[in-house]
Amino acid sequence: MTKRTVTRSVPRGPRGDRLALLGVYLNDHLAGATFGTQLARRLAKNPVDAASGDTLRTLATEITADRAALLRLMKDLGIRARGYKAGAGWAAEKIGRLKRNRRLLSRSPLSPLLELEALRLGVAGKAAGWRTLRELAETDARLDAARLDDLLERADRQAETLEQLRVRQAAESFRTA
């Protein structure tokens, strides 16, 4: 009988356990960032009106950059990005398009509102992740506190912009006259 050896990428003990948990946490955020990037790009390609088109394109560019920033932070922390998590985020966005909207080949007038709400929630989750990392930056020199402050400020701006777009779209979606 041969002895089986198990290799772990994370050291054993309390520090290793915390690093493993941080890896799970950040990979879950990577899945969300992948979902958000795909959704933001789709919204930018299909804006409901010309007025929101430029804003959505800017948001899509920023959200894509935020995902790249997350990947860089994970690398700095020595955390491997799990492709299956990113793949799950990608697939979830595609599956999210298949909703009962009483239309087979076209988008429902309700789709832009629901998509803006989903993106708004995703940005709130991203901001929570940045806040968590900002707290860790107080004791972990691998994390740049100033960079995390910038990312958090951008997420707050994105949330505000998405809320304005969402409110405007809600009024449009449910206009009775």
Helices and strands as residue ranges (DSSP letters): H 14-45, H 50-76, H 83-96, H 111-136, H 145-173
